[in-house]
Amino acid sequence: MNALEINGLSMHAGMFRVGELSLTIAEGEYFTLMGRTGSGKSLLLKAVCGLARIETGRIYICGDDVTALEPRFRGIGYVPQDGGLFPHLNVRCNIAFPLTVRGTPLNRVAAEMAEAVETLGLTPLLDRAIRGLSGGERQKVALARALACRPRLLILDEPVCALDEPARYEICAELCRVQKKFNVATLHVCHSRAEAEQVSDRVGVMHEGQLIESGVLSKLLSESGHEAVQRLFKTNGKRLNHEI
């Protein structure tokens, strides 16, 4: 069964159109979506999350048609670019927030979030204020919050772009490790070829609202004949050690 299946999706945002797009992500797969700014990546994420209205097509998560469902009922864990943490809550309360919103009994909240907290090494930080954390620590908290509810699909929207180079490499390594431990299908949006090389099972490239190619990154680099794909990876530069 596919964790995510998009069939014939089309939608508009002003004059920009995402059109007749189809995509599948297998259970447990790490799929990275790349493309230039304005190619439609963010609009596609909004559609999958239920934050933007689509005109045609269907969206399935683990076989369930979620096209008309509210975002909270889709079973998605979402980590935005800036982490989206609540600055007035400490680490513990940030991670627990989606569980309490969904009505998890208070005596079960700690147990439900325990695996995510332990896996990401956040136990010493649970009582810390968000403003006192490093950028990498904030992203780990955001990831733990997304995983605490055991999502069927994890969506990461440029999760390391605001971090410095060593932190980017470290968080991407953590993303790979945690994704495999939880065996959760992941849709990761980024601009960096090196980042995609570090985390991906497969990569898709968007251009002008279309998913123009997808596959193993090494094959796209060596075999793609699409000008937009070649241009994207050429301008992205060659991989350097620990460069993300």
Stockholm file with secondary structure:
# STOCKHOLM 1.0

chainA/1-244         MNALEINGLSMHAGMFRVGELSLTIAEGEYFTLMGRTGSGKSLLLKAVCGLARIETGRIYICGDDVTALEPRFRGIGYVPQDGGLFPHLNVRCNIAFPLTVRGTPLNRVAAEMAEAVETLGLTPLLDRAIRGLSGGERQKVALARALACRPRLLILDEPVCALDEPARYEICAELCRVQKKFNVATLHVCHSRAEAEQVSDRVGVMHEGQLIESGVLSKLLSESGHEAVQRLFKTNGKRLNHEI
#=GR chainA/1-244 SS CEEEEEEEEEEEETTEEEEEEEEEEETTCEEEEECCTTSSHHHHHHHHHTSSCCSEEEEEETTEECTTSCGGGSCEEEECTTCCCCTTSBHHHHHHHHHHHTTCCHHHHHHHHHHHHHHTTCGGGTTSBGGGSCHHHHHHHHHHHHHTTCCSEEEEESTTTTSCHHHHHHHHHHHHHHHHHHTCEEEEECSCHHHHHHHCSEEEEEETTEEEEEECHHHHHHHCCCHHHHHHHHHHCCCCTTCC
#=GC SS_cons         CEEEEEEEEEEEETTEEEEEEEEEEETTCEEEEECCTTSSHHHHHHHHHTSSCCSEEEEEETTEECTTSCGGGSCEEEECTTCCCCTTSBHHHHHHHHHHHTTCCHHHHHHHHHHHHHHTTCGGGTTSBGGGSCHHHHHHHHHHHHHTTCCSEEEEESTTTTSCHHHHHHHHHHHHHHHHHHTCEEEEECSCHHHHHHHCSEEEEEETTEEEEEECHHHHHHHCCCHHHHHHHHHHCCCCTTCC
//
